[in-house]
């Protein structure tokens, strides 16, 4: 049997990134730390769903939580996540993903192709 570099951690990591709401959460967290109630307001998704998505991202090791009084503040794992002005990278060692953040008014290649 071949020795593949992928394992359960890699699968969990990629699964955590496979949902649109989780990608939106990551985009918010690349901008700064947030609590669930703030994410609910921005995403317009109910609190149990946001909490579910946060739990998946936490199990994958991508985010951390920190209790501050009654609130839990979520942040990107600093050892895995690096942000520059226009990109964000999550590097878990066994898998890595790089995001490019669009600027206001900027279209994607897919959107440009759809208009041609």
C-alpha positions as a printed Julia matrix, in Angstrom:
116×3 Matrix{Float64}:
   0.0    0.0     0.0
   1.32   3.45   -0.92
   2.33   5.82    1.84
   0.24   8.93    1.19
   1.18  12.21    2.89
  -2.47  12.84    3.78
  -3.86  11.81    7.13
  -6.87  12.42    9.39
  -5.54  15.82   10.45
  -5.22  16.93    6.84
  -8.7   15.65    6.06
 -10.15  17.5     9.07
  -8.25  20.65    8.06
  -9.57  20.59    4.49
 -13.11  19.72    5.64
 -13.03  22.72    7.97
 -12.32  24.92    4.95
 -14.96  23.32    2.73
 -17.96  25.36    3.89
 -18.85  28.88    2.76
 -19.87  30.02    6.26
 -16.57  28.8     7.72
 -14.67  30.64    5.01
 -16.63  33.79    5.85
 -15.77  33.31    9.53
 -12.09  32.96    8.65
 -12.25  36.11    6.55
 -13.7   37.98    9.54
 -11.06  36.56   11.88
  -8.27  37.58    9.48
  -9.53  41.14   10.12
  -9.5   40.7    13.91
 -10.68  38.74   16.93
 -14.45  38.47   17.43
 -17.08  36.98   19.7
 -20.0   34.88   18.42
 -22.56  37.68   18.76
 -20.47  39.95   16.51
 -20.16  37.19   13.9
 -23.91  36.54   14.03
 -24.6   40.22   13.25
 -22.18  40.35   10.31
 -22.94  36.92    8.8
 -26.71  37.09    9.39
 -26.63  33.43   10.46
 -28.2   32.22   13.7
 -26.01  31.72   16.77
 -26.18  27.89   16.95
 -24.95  27.61   13.35
 -22.08  30.03   13.94
 -21.11  28.12   17.1
 -21.22  24.84   15.16
 -18.9   26.2    12.48
 -16.55  27.63   15.11
 -16.37  24.23   16.8
 -15.31  22.6    13.51
 -12.62  25.24   12.94
 -11.41  24.81   16.52
 -11.23  20.98   16.24
  -9.17  21.46   13.08
  -6.77  23.62   15.09
  -7.28  26.7    12.91
  -8.8   28.95   15.56
  -8.47  29.48   19.31
 -10.95  30.7    21.89
 -10.37  32.83   24.94
 -13.0   33.46   27.63
 -13.26  37.1    28.65
 -15.96  37.35   31.29
 -19.19  36.1    29.77
 -17.89  36.3    26.2
 -15.68  33.9    24.31
 -13.39  35.69   21.88
 -12.26  33.73   18.82
  -8.99  34.31   17.0
  -6.86  32.66   14.36
  -4.2   30.31   15.69
  -1.08  32.55   15.57
   1.31  29.67   14.86
  -0.7   28.63   11.78
  -2.18  31.81   10.39
  -0.27  34.68    8.82
  -1.83  37.78    7.3
  -0.42  40.39    5.01
  -2.34  43.31    3.58
  -3.98  41.36    0.74
  -3.44  37.69    1.64
  -3.91  35.27    4.47
  -2.19  31.93    4.82
  -3.02  28.98    7.04
  -0.12  26.53    7.22
  -0.63  23.46    9.39
   2.57  21.78    8.2
   0.78  18.86    6.56
  -1.52  21.18    4.54
  -1.52  24.87    3.74
  -3.99  27.23    2.1
  -3.49  30.8     0.96
  -6.33  33.29    0.6
  -6.26  36.43   -1.48
  -8.58  39.11   -0.17
 -10.49  41.12   -2.74
 -10.46  44.85   -2.52
 -13.74  46.79   -2.74
 -15.03  46.73   -6.31
 -12.52  44.13   -7.48
 -14.01  41.24   -9.46
 -12.78  37.67   -9.47
 -11.58  35.73  -12.51
 -14.78  33.68  -12.34
 -16.93  36.81  -12.37
 -14.93  38.23  -15.28
 -15.28  34.98  -17.24
 -19.06  34.96  -16.65
 -19.42  38.43  -18.18
 -17.44  37.6   -21.35
